[in-house]
Structures are given as C-alpha cells and as structure tokens.
C-alpha cells in the first residue's frame, strides 16, 4: 500500500484520482502517512569536519592547491555576535590568473548548485533575496566588482577570501545532507570574458525544507485539506449537497491537475465522487494523524486557510451541528491554531445564530477550568466588544451582537452570578 503514498508525495503530474482516493485508502487502512522523503545519499566517510561538533558543514580534507591554476574552497563560519550572529560560506581563492592586455577591470561571479544526485541531475540553489538572483529567475548568483586590474599576472600563494555567502540568503532544493558545487568565475567587466574558473565541493546538512520539498508539501497539504473538509461534512452522519459543492469548488481551484486539461478535470471529478462515496458508506479517517502531518509540512498561514475551508463547509447548509462544533474545536487544537484567532474566525464565518447548540467556550471564551475572577474578566471583555456593535449600521452585525449579549448574560448568571456592571 506504500506505493499509493509515494505517488501522492513525490510525483508531480499524478492523476488526481490517485491523489485523493489513494490518500483515503492509506488513512482508512491505518497505514503510516509519510511526508516528503529527503535524500540521504552522502556518506561522511573520508571527510573531516572544518568546524566544531554539531556543525552542519562537512568538507573534503585540505590539500595543497595547485598554484599554477585558480583554486577555490568554501568553509562554514559564523559572523556577528550573540543574537545577531549568522552563518556564511566563506569563499576563498588561491593560485594564478593571467589577464589579457585589453582587460582593465574584473568582476567576480559565484554560483552554487546541488549535485547530491549526480551532476546530470544537478539542481540550482535559489536566492531568497532578489539582489542575488539571476535575471528572470530565483537562481542564486553572487556578483561583485573587483575593480581595476593592476597586474597582467596575478599570483595568490595564500588563500584569499573573496566572498561571504550568508546561508540565510540561500534556499536549497532538499532538506538533509546535500552535496554542493560552488563555482567561482573571474570575468572581464567589459565583455564577461572568462579570466579564471575554479570549483569546489562542499557537503552541507540542510535542516530546513528545500524548495522542492515545499512544492511537494503544498500539493500534499491540499490533498489532506480535501480529506479534512469531507471529514467535517460527514461528522454528523450526512453529506449535504451544499457542503459537497464548497469542497468541490475549492478542489477544482486548488488541486494541481495537469495543465487544467479536460481529461484532468474529469479525473478530479471521478476522484471526488469516489471520496463522497467513501464517506457516505460510513467510512472514517484518522483525522488526528492527518492534522499531525499537516503541522509538519505546512506553515501556520496555510493551516489557517485549511481551517477556514472546514468552517465554510460546516456552515454551507446554514446551520452548524454539535458534532461539527466539537470536531472544529479539535481541528483548531490539532492544527495548532491560536485560540483567539480561531474564535475570531468562528465569529465571522459561523456566527452564533448558526449554532444548534451554544458552546460558551467556543463563542465567549469561558472555560470550565477558569477561576471565578478569570471568568468575570473574560465576560466583561466580551461584553465590551459586543455592546459596541449593537449600533452597527449592518443589521446582521446588530443581530449577532444582540444574541451574543444575551448569551453573555446567561453565562454570567450560571457561572458567577454577577451583574454586568461588575
């Protein structure tokens, strides 16, 4: 069954029918849901660290450079102090450079590519900053002016630092152990004629998701989002057409299908139909497991978007059942959504008038473990907020405020028995 998961996780142009229904099969059968695989192809054997223990850079043993040619090397070093410190690749050159008579000025250009899977499958390292991007691309390219050439034959017997490439500028293709090729070029400023070229290999362990990982994670997260949305729709034992339409519309706009072709759209429709049948037959998913993976592979911003879709699905039929409210609270918790932010989203998307059962924890923020004083403070805060909306020009906002004030008064009486003025 793992091949279903692999197809979901790493294949770019996979038919949508495998994406969604393959996910359901994997979850329903309680098989592990894996995030993107990270390559681990580089052995540390034969390499000695340049830095202290726990360094993330491993490089080849130092050897005497050939001073008759241009050489380069890169070492991981720290710059700055305390909270303002940062890591750099300190690029150094040594050796000889012959400069033609008609060249007066030179520039330095440095590029980095990931050759972990071999030079034939090399991937560019990207720059987070536009300043260090190739024109029309996010590929990293460092370029600086070296000024006027003072000698036709330049001899560097010692290693000379020419650039410090901050690691927070760079985005690697993948997380994990990476083999990087750093190329240093000396060029004529006038016509980009090559004066010298040197390359070195660096082995670096990237602790963050790479840009290819993020692309795959995003596709994976969209698939998991559809699963969560259907789970919300089905939690009360029914899939209403209005709820299904919200999910279908979102999937059509967000799930990657090959060039949005007619055939791909048909495949997506078939996958959604199978998903609907899956839930209508009473099947369920391990929602907590899905949320755990989503947290691992997405940013908090994406998780807010996922939860918003689930809220809109729950409200599509015009009312929200107690089962849906319970599940939505669990989703907010499992997706690690800020409680206040979740309540604000509920107020806007699922106002209290839609709730079949009034949940004071969800709507007012009063919990069963609050002290009497904490509950009083929370109720006063909510009262101040909603009383200011009673005169709002929007009639729906006015009605919502009236309902909330009534609920606040009821809760105050039950919980602490105090007048609103206290």
C-alpha positions in Angstrom: 0.0 0.0 0.0 3.0 2.3 0.4 3.1 2.9 -3.4 -0.1 4.9 -3.0 1.6 7.2 -0.5 4.8 7.5 -2.7 2.6 8.5 -5.6 0.9 11.2 -3.5 4.1 12.5 -2.0 6.7 12.8 -4.8 5.1 12.5 -8.3 4.4 15.9 -9.8 1.9 15.2 -12.5 0.0 12.3 -11.0 -3.7 11.8 -11.9 -6.0 13.4 -9.4 -7.9 10.1 -8.9 -4.7 8.6 -7.4 -4.1 11.7 -5.2 -7.3 11.9 -3.3 -8.6 8.3 -3.3 -5.1 6.9 -2.7 -5.0 9.1 0.4 -8.3 7.8 1.7 -7.2 4.2 1.3 -4.0 4.8 3.1 -5.7 6.6 6.0 -8.6 4.3 6.3 -6.4 1.2 6.4 -4.4 2.9 9.2 -1.2 2.8 7.3 1.5 5.4 8.0 1.2 8.8 6.2 4.7 9.8 5.3 5.8 13.3 4.5 8.2 14.0 1.6 11.3 11.8 1.5 14.6 13.6 2.0 17.7 12.2 0.2 20.4 10.8 2.4 22.9 9.7 -0.2 26.2 11.3 1.1 28.4 9.3 3.4 30.5 11.1 5.9 33.3 8.6 5.4 36.6 10.1 4.1 35.7 13.7 5.1 36.9 15.6 8.1 34.9 18.5 9.7 36.2 22.0 9.5 34.1 23.2 12.4 33.3 22.2 16.0 31.0 19.3 16.8 27.3 19.9 15.8 28.4 21.8 12.7 26.3 21.3 9.7 29.1 21.5 7.2 31.4 18.6 6.1 34.0 19.2 3.5 36.9 17.4 1.8 40.3 17.2 3.6 42.5 20.1 2.9 45.1 19.6 0.3 47.8 21.7 -1.2 46.4 23.9 -4.0 47.9 23.9 -7.5 49.4 27.4 -7.6 49.7 27.3 -11.4 45.9 27.4 -11.7 43.0 29.1 -10.0 41.6 27.2 -6.9 38.7 27.9 -4.6 37.3 26.5 -1.4 34.4 27.3 1.0 34.2 27.0 4.7 31.3 27.4 7.1 31.9 30.3 9.5 30.0 32.4 11.9 29.7 36.2 11.7 28.2 38.7 14.1 27.7 38.2 17.8 25.1 36.7 20.1 21.5 37.2 18.7 22.8 38.9 15.6 25.1 36.1 14.5 24.7 34.3 11.2 26.4 31.5 9.2 28.3 32.1 6.0 30.1 30.1 3.4 33.5 31.9 3.3 34.7 31.5 -0.3 38.5 31.8 -0.8 40.7 31.6 -3.9 44.4 30.9 -4.5 46.7 30.3 -7.4 47.4 32.1 -10.6 45.4 34.2 -13.0 46.6 35.5 -16.4 44.8 38.7 -17.5 44.9 39.7 -21.2 46.3 43.1 -22.1 43.0 44.5 -23.2 41.2 43.7 -19.9 41.2 46.6 -17.4 38.5 45.7 -14.9 37.3 42.4 -13.5 34.2 41.1 -11.7 33.7 38.0 -9.5 30.7 35.7 -10.0 29.8 32.8 -7.8 27.1 30.2 -8.3 26.0 27.2 -6.3 24.3 24.0 -7.4 23.2 20.9 -5.6 24.8 17.8 -7.1 23.6 15.3 -4.4 22.1 13.0 -7.1 24.9 13.5 -9.5 26.0 16.2 -11.9 23.5 15.1 -14.5 20.6 15.8 -12.1 22.1 19.0 -10.6 19.6 21.5 -9.1 20.2 25.2 -8.7 20.4 26.7 -5.3 17.9 29.6 -5.0 18.3 33.0 -3.5 15.7 34.4 -1.1 16.9 37.9 -2.0 16.2 39.5 -5.4 19.6 41.2 -5.1 21.4 37.8 -5.6 19.1 36.3 -8.2 19.7 35.7 -11.9 17.6 38.0 -14.1 14.2 36.4 -14.6 15.0 33.5 -12.2 15.3 32.8 -8.5 18.6 31.0 -9.1 21.4 32.3 -6.8 24.2 34.2 -8.4 26.7 36.4 -6.4 28.4 39.1 -8.4 30.7 41.8 -7.2 33.1 44.3 -8.9 36.8 43.7 -8.2 37.9 47.0 -9.7 40.9 47.8 -11.8 43.4 45.1 -12.7 46.9 46.3 -11.6 48.9 43.3 -13.0 48.7 41.0 -16.0 49.7 38.0 -13.9 48.1 37.6 -10.5 49.6 35.1 -8.1 47.9 34.3 -4.8 50.1 32.0 -2.8 47.8 32.1 0.2 44.1 31.5 0.4 42.3 34.9 0.0 38.7 35.5 1.0 36.6 36.9 -1.9 33.0 36.5 -0.7 31.0 35.6 2.3 27.7 33.9 1.2 25.1 34.1 4.0 23.2 30.9 4.4 20.0 32.8 5.1 20.3 34.1 1.5 20.1 30.5 0.2 17.3 28.0 -0.4 18.5 24.5 -1.2 16.4 22.0 -3.2 16.0 19.5 -0.4 16.3 19.0 3.3 19.0 16.8 4.6 22.6 16.1 3.6 23.5 17.9 0.5 26.5 17.9 -1.9 27.1 21.4 -3.2 29.3 22.5 -6.1 30.5 26.1 -5.7 31.8 27.7 -8.9 33.9 30.8 -8.8 34.4 32.8 -12.0 36.6 35.8 -12.7 35.3 37.7 -15.7 36.2 40.8 -17.7 33.8 43.6 -16.7 33.6 44.8 -20.3 32.5 41.6 -22.1 32.2 38.8 -19.5 35.2 37.1 -20.9 36.4 34.4 -18.6 39.7 35.0 -16.9 39.7 32.2 -14.5 37.4 29.4 -13.2 37.5 27.2 -10.1 35.1 24.8 -8.5 34.9 23.1 -5.1 32.6 20.6 -3.4 31.0 21.2 -0.1 28.9 18.8 1.9 26.3 20.5 4.0 23.4 19.3 6.1 20.3 21.5 5.5 17.9 21.4 8.4 15.1 23.3 6.6 12.7 22.1 3.9 14.1 22.8 0.5 12.1 24.5 -2.3 11.3 21.1 -3.9 10.2 19.8 -0.6 7.9 22.8 -0.1 6.3 22.4 -3.5 5.6 18.7 -2.8 4.4 19.5 0.7 2.0 22.1 -0.7 0.5 19.6 -3.1 0.3 17.0 -0.3 -1.3 19.5 2.1 -4.0 20.3 -0.5 -4.9 16.7 -0.7 -5.0 16.4 3.1 -7.2 19.5 3.2 -9.8 17.9 1.0 -9.8 14.9 3.3 -10.3 17.1 6.4 -13.1 19.0 4.7 -15.0 15.9 3.8 -14.5 14.6 7.4 -16.1 17.8 8.7 -19.0 17.4 6.3 -19.6 13.8 7.3 -19.1 14.0 11.1 -22.9 14.4 11.6 -23.6 11.4 9.5 -24.7 13.3 6.4 -23.1 14.9 3.4 -25.2 17.8 2.3 -25.0 18.9 -1.3 -24.2 22.5 -0.3 -21.2 21.2 1.7 -20.0 19.0 -1.1 -20.2 21.9 -3.5 -17.9 24.1 -1.3 -15.4 21.3 -1.3 -15.6 20.6 -5.0 -15.2 24.3 -5.8 -12.1 24.5 -3.6 -10.6 21.3 -5.0 -11.2 22.5 -8.6 -9.4 25.8 -7.9 -6.6 24.4 -5.8 -5.7 20.8 -6.6 -3.0 20.6 -9.2 -4.2 18.9 -12.4 -2.0 18.6 -15.5 -2.4 21.9 -17.4 -6.0 22.0 -16.3 -6.9 19.8 -19.3 -10.4 18.5 -19.8 -9.2 14.9 -19.1 -7.5 16.0 -15.8 -10.7 17.8 -14.7 -12.6 14.6 -15.4 -10.2 12.6 -13.3 -10.6 15.1 -10.5 -14.3 14.8 -10.7 -14.1 11.0 -10.5 -11.8 11.2 -7.5 -14.1 13.5 -5.7 -17.1 11.2 -6.5 -15.2 8.2 -5.0 -14.4 10.3 -2.0 -18.0 11.2 -1.5 -19.0 7.5 -1.8 -16.2 6.6 0.7 -17.8 8.8 3.4 -21.4 8.1 2.5 -20.7 4.4 3.1 -19.8 5.3 6.7 -16.0 5.1 6.4 -13.9 7.4 8.6 -10.3 8.7 8.6 -7.7 9.1 11.3 -8.2 12.9 11.5 -5.6 13.4 14.2 -2.9 11.7 12.1 -3.8 13.9 9.1 -3.5 17.1 11.3 -0.2 15.9 12.6 1.2 15.6 9.1 -0.2 19.0 8.1 1.5 20.7 11.0 4.8 19.0 10.0 4.7 20.1 6.4 2.9 23.5 6.3 3.2 27.0 7.7 0.7 28.4 10.2 -0.7 30.6 7.4 -1.6 27.5 5.3 -3.2 25.9 8.4 -5.4 29.0 8.8 -6.5 28.5 5.2 -7.3 24.9 5.8 -9.3 25.6 8.9 -11.2 28.4 7.1 -12.3 25.9 4.4 -13.5 23.5 7.1 -15.5 26.3 8.7 -17.1 27.2 5.4 -18.0 23.6 4.8 -19.7 23.3 8.2 -21.7 26.5 7.5 -22.7 25.7 4.0 -26.1 24.3 4.9 -27.0 27.3 7.1 -26.5 25.7 10.5 -23.8 24.0 12.5 -24.4 20.8 14.4 -22.9 20.0 17.8 -20.8 17.2 16.2 -19.3 19.7 13.8 -18.6 22.2 16.5 -16.8 19.5 18.5 -14.7 18.5 15.5 -13.9 22.0 14.6 -12.5 22.7 18.1 -10.4 19.5 17.8 -9.1 20.6 14.4 -8.1 24.0 15.7 -6.2 22.3 18.6 -4.6 19.6 16.4 -3.6 22.2 13.7 -2.1 24.3 16.5 -4.2 27.4 15.7 -4.2 30.3 18.1 -7.4 30.1 20.3 -8.3 33.8 19.9 -7.7 33.7 16.2 -9.9 30.6 15.9 -12.7 32.3 17.8 -12.4 35.4 15.5 -12.8 33.1 12.5 -15.8 31.5 14.0 -17.5 34.8 14.7 -17.1 35.8 11.0 -17.8 32.5 9.3 -20.1 30.7 11.7 -21.9 33.3 13.9 -23.7 32.1 17.0 -27.1 32.3 15.2 -26.0 29.2 13.1 -25.1 27.1 16.2 -27.6 24.4 17.0 -26.0 24.1 20.5 -24.5 27.1 22.3 -20.9 26.4 23.3 -19.7 29.2 25.7 -16.1 28.1 25.5 -16.1 28.5 21.7 -18.3 31.6 21.4 -17.3 33.6 24.6 -14.1 32.0 25.7 -15.2 30.9 29.1 -13.8 27.5 30.0 -14.7 25.1 32.8 -11.3 25.4 34.4 -11.4 29.2 34.7 -11.4 30.8 38.2 -14.3 32.9 39.1 -12.2 36.1 38.6 -10.9 35.0 35.2 -14.4 34.1 34.0 -15.6 37.6 35.2 -12.7 39.3 33.3 -13.4 37.3 30.1 -17.2 38.0 30.3 -16.5 41.8 30.8 -14.1 41.8 27.8 -16.7 40.1 25.6 -19.5 42.4 26.8 -17.4 45.5 25.9 -16.7 44.1 22.5 -20.3 43.1 21.6 -22.1 46.1 23.2 -20.1 48.4 20.9 -21.6 46.6 17.9 -25.3 46.9 18.9 -25.5 50.2 17.0 -23.5 48.9 13.9 -25.0 50.0 10.6 -25.0 46.4 9.4 -28.2 44.7 10.5 -26.7 41.2 10.6 -23.9 42.5 12.9 -26.5 44.1 15.2 -28.5 40.8 15.4 -25.3 38.9 16.1 -24.4 41.4 18.9 -27.8 41.1 20.5 -27.5 37.3 20.5 -24.0 37.4 22.0 -25.0 39.8 24.7 -27.9 37.6 25.6 -25.5 34.6 25.8 -23.0 36.5 27.9 -25.8 37.5 30.4 -26.9 33.8 30.6 -23.3 32.6 31.1 -22.6 35.3 33.7 -25.7 34.2 35.8 -24.7 30.5 35.6 -21.0 30.9 36.2 -20.6 33.7 38.6 -24.0 35.3 39.3 -22.8 38.9 38.9 -24.4 41.9 37.4 -22.8 43.1 34.1 -21.6 46.3 35.7 -19.3 44.3 38.0 
